[in-house]
Amino acid sequence: MTVGIGLLAAAGLGPSPASAQACYSTAQARAAVQAGEVQSLSSLIGAVYAAVPGQIVSSQLCNISGHNVYLVDVLSNGRVVQVRVDAATGRVSY
């Protein structure tokens, strides 16, 4: 966890570091991007489409066990696949 996210959490503006999974509001995610704590989802979209071609139906920035990840739901071949994108490195998993 970065210091900035810890400060956001202490101020009640981000996910609690004690929680296993906490997702950011739109405003909190925007603040994390602007502070340089995470990459923007728009900069990582190409990696999502390369991993799972289809249509993005939803996305959310979450802190899972101290790691910021985008949870992206992609409609691909008639089913929804959840893709995890590391918000710092851009590494994709599903």
N, C-alpha and C positions, 0 to 999 in steps of 0.2 A: 504494500500500500504506500502511496506517495504521501508526503507531508501535506500537500494541498488537499487531498481527499480526506485526510484525517482532520484538517481544519474545517472543511465543509461539514463533516459529520459532527464535530464538536459544536459547531454553530447551528446544528439542526438542519443543515442544508444538503446533506448527503446521506448515503446509507450508513448505518451503524457498523463500525468495524467488528463488533461482537457477533453480528448476525451472519448466518451461513450464506444467505442470498438476500439482497436488497436491490431493488431496481430504482433508477433515478427517474424523476419527473423530467419533462421536456426542458424546463428551465435549468434544472440541475445538470442535465447532460450537456446543454449548451455552455454552461459555465465551465464544466470540466474540459470541454474542447477548447474554449477560449483561453483557459489557463494553461493549455498545453499538456494536460494530464493524460488525455486520450486523443487518438486520431478521430477525425470526423467519419461518420458512417459513409458519407458520400465519397470520401477518398478510398474506402475499402470495398465499395460495391463491385468493382471489377473482379476482385478475388472471390466474392460470394457467387457471382454468376459463373466464374470459371469452375468452381467446385460443384455447384448445383444449378444448372440452367433452368430457368423458369421465371415466375413472376413473384416479386417480393410482396407479401400480403401484410406483414407487420414486422416491427423491430423495436427493440428496447435495449438500453444500456443498463447493465446490472453489475453489481459487485458480488462475485461468487467466491467465497472463501478467500477474500483479499485480492482477487484478480478482477479487473474490469473487463467485461466481455459484452459484445453485442449479441443478443439473441435475435436471430433473423428467421422468420418463417417464410419459406419459399414454396409456392405452388408449382410442383414439377411432376409432369406425367400423371395428373389427376390426384395427386396426394400432397399433403403438406409435410415438408421436411424442415426440421429446425436445425439451423446452421449456427454454430458458435464462432465468433470472430474475436480474437484477442484484441482489445481496443488499443493496446500499446504497440504490439508487433505486427498485427494484421494476419496472424496465423489463423487458418480456417480449420474447423473440425465439425463433424456431424455424426 
